[in-house]
Structures are given as C-alpha cells and as structure tokens.
Amino acid sequence: MTISHYGFRLCAVAVVTAISVFHAFQGPASAASMAVELACASDFYTYCSKHDPDSEGARRCMDANGNNLSKRCVNALVRAGEVSKSEVDRRAARSK
C-alpha cells in the first residue's frame, strides 16, 4: 500500500465515521444533521469516543462537555436546533 493510497483510505474512513458519528443528535436525516456531524466529529473523538455514537451515553457525554466543545460545533448545534442560543449563553455565563 502506498502512502497516498493509505492517506486516501484514512480520509475515507474519517469521512464515513464523521457521517455516522452523530446520529444521536439527529431526528430525521437532514443537511443540518450532516453539518452537526461534520462540525462536531473532532469534539466527539476528544471527549466521548468511548461511547457508541448512536447511544444515549454519547448524547449525555457531549452535553456534559458542552463548555469544552469547539465554537464550530456549538454553532452547528444551535443552527440545527439541538441546543438553544440562550442555553449556550447561560452555560457560558455560569462557567465564568
């Protein structure tokens, strides 16, 4: 296997994983859900990878790590209606 082939496979695996990782955040499949999956994939791996992505444990873990999530992830969650802007603001104020 060449390095470029390995790199392509690694990228393909990452994309497929990112697509499937956040089904716990989804209702019906939508563009908003895909945006959340892509924006939050690294946060999931950093904080919650011990959980099955489709589990309630993953959802609780992401919620518990809300103050640690990247701005990109939080913004995607707000746009998708998974969390309200007022909840984000409330948590931010409480953590100061």
N, C-alpha and C positions, 0 to 999 in steps of 0.2 A: 504494500500500500504506500503510495507516495504521500508526501506532506500535504500537497494540495488536495488530494483525494480525502485524506484524513480530516483536513480542515473543513472540507465541504460536508463530510458526514457529521462532524461535530456541530457545524452550523445547522444542518438539517435537523439533528436531534434536538438542539436548543429551540428551534422554531416550533417543532411539533410539541415539545414539552410546554413551551410558553402558551401555545394554543389550548392545551388541555389542562393547564395548572389551575386555573381559577374558576372551574365550573361551580365551585362552592359559592362564588359571588354572583352567579348567573340565575336569572329566571330564564325566559326564552332566549335562544341564541340571537345575538344582535351585534351590530357594529360597535355599540357601546361596550358590550361584554368583551369583544376582541380587544378594544382599546385598553380596558382594565387588565386583561391578561398580559398584554404586551408591556404596559406601563409598570405592572407590579411584579413581574416574574423575578427580578433580582431581589426584591424585598421578601418575597415568599421563600426563596432559597436561603437568604440570610437569616431569617427569623423562624421560619415554620416548616422547613423541609423534612422534619421528622414526621410530619403529618401527611396522610393521604390527601392529595389536592382536592378531592371531591368530598372530604369529610367535614363534619361539623367542627372537629378539632382544628382544622385549618382555618375555618372562619373565625373561631374563638381566638386562635393564636394571632391572626392578622389584626383582629380588634384589640387584643391585649397589647400589641406592639404599635398601635395607631400613632403614638407620638414619635416613633422611630422610623416610620415609613417615609420614603422619599417624597418630595413635593410632587414629583411627576405622578407617582402612584396615588397620592391623596387627591390631586386634581382630577385624575381619571375616575376615581371612585365618586367624587362629588358630581362630575358631569354625568355619570351613569346612574345617579340617584341611589347609590349604595350607601352613602352617608351624606348628611346634610352639611351645608357650609356652616350653619350655626353650631352643629356638633363639633366640627373641626375647630372652630373659633373657641368654643367652650373648653375643649381639651387643651388647646394651646394656652389659654389664659390660666387654666388650672396648673399647668406644668411649669409656669414661671415662678 
